[in-house]
C-alpha cells in the first residue's frame, strides 16, 4: 500500500484554514490522520532548558511536528516551548503534531494509559497526536528484562487511542516480524514505525516492509555519522559523495541528508538547539535530488548503527 503526500491544493487549503502554514507537507496515516512530513527531534540535548527555546525557534521556522519521549526527560520543556508559541499567537494547538513515547518499564496493558497521562501532564496537553511504543523490549525500573507480551502492551495503546489521549498510535524500533505480530493479533495496524535511518544504515527492507503494510516510517538520527560520534569509527570520514551533492544543489550536507530521506517517503527527525541549523534543516522543500544522487547516497549503506 503506497501512501502519498496530500495534494498541494489540499495542503494549501488545510493551511489556509488553520492559519500560518508549516513548511512541511502533510502525509496521510493509515487511520486517516495527517502527519507533517518532517519533525524536530529533541533526543540527547545535554542542556534540557535549551529544549524550550529550540521548540519555539522550530515553530517560528515553520515546524509543526515535535518529537519527544518519556525517556528523554524533556517533555516538560517541550510543553513549555509549545505553550510559548501558542501564547505568542504563532500557532493553535490543533495546528501542531506532537509525538511522545512509552518507555520500556511501562510495558503492559495496565501501565500504558497511566504512563501517557503522566506524559500529558508534563507536556501540558490534553492529548498527543502520536504515541509510540519506544521499544519492543519490556523491562523493570532497573532495566532488567521482564516477560510481557508486546501484544498486551499494544492493547493498552489501543485503549489510549479510544480514550482520545492519542490521536494515532505506533511503534519504534520494531522489525518486520514484530509488526506482523501486532497486525495479526490486534484490530489496529500501527500508524508509524520510528527507526534509525541514514546513509550508513539505509534500512531498505524494513522501510519497504513497513510501507507495504501501510505504516509510515519516521527516521531518527538522519545525519548518521556526518555529525560527531566521539570515538566511534566513522565510515564516511573520507567520503565526498554527500558533500559533492550538496555543492551541486547549493545546500548543506545536512539539508541533503534530510532531503534524501524525504525522497524515500520517510519522515526525517533532524535535531538541533542552534537556531540557524533549525531553520536550515527544514529549508529542504525547494529542491529535489536526482535518482542518480539518491542511488549514490544509498550505496554508502554499511548496515552500521550509530549506537553500535
C-alpha positions, 0 to 999 in steps of 0.5 A: 500500500503506497501512501502519498503526500496530500495534494498541494491544493489540499495542503494549501487549503488545510493551511489556509484554514488553520492559519500560518502554514508549516513548511512541511507537507502533510502525509496521510496515516493509515487511520486517516490522520495527517502527519507533517512530513518532517519533525524536530527531534529533541533526543540527547540535548545535554542542556534540557532548558535549551529544549524550550527555546529550540521548540519555539525557534522550530515553530517560528521556522515553520515546524509543526511536528515535535518529537519527544519521549518519556525517556528523554526527560524533556517533555516538560520543556517541550510543553513549555516551548509549545505553550510559548508559541501558542501564547505568542499567537504563532500557532493553535494547538490543533495546528501542531503534531506532537509525538511522545513515547512509552518507555520500556518499564511501562510495558503492559496493558495496565501501565500504558494509559497511566504512563501517557497521562503522566506524559500529558501532564508534563507536556501540558496537553490534553492529548498527543497526536502520536504515541509510540511504543519506544521499544519492543523490549519490556523491562523493570525500573532497573532495566532488567528484562521482564516477560510481557507480551508486546501484544498486551502492551499494544492493547493498552495503546489501543485503549489510549487511542479510544480514550482520545489521549492519542490521536494515532498510535505506533511503534519504534524500533520494531522489525518486520516480524514484530509488526506482523505480530501486532497486525495479526493479533490486534484490530489496529495496524500501527500508524508509524514505525520510528527507526534509525535511518541514514546513509550508513544504515539505509534500512531498505527492507524494513522501510519497504516492509513497513510501507507495504503494510501501510505504516509510515516510517519516521527516521531518527538520527538522519545525519548518521555519522556526518555529525560527531560520534566521539570515538566511534569509527566513522565510515564516511570520514573520507567520503565526498559523495554527500558533500559533492551533492550538496555543492551541486544543489547549493545546500548543506550536507545536512539539508541533503541528508534530510532531503534524501530521506524525504525522497524515500517517503520517510519522515526525517527527525533532524535535531538541533538547539542552534537556531540557524541549523533549525531553520536550515534543516527544514529549508529542504522543500525547494529542491529535489535530488536526482535518482542518480544522487539518491542511488549514490547516497544509498550505496554508502549503506554499511548496515552500521548503527550509530549506537553500535 
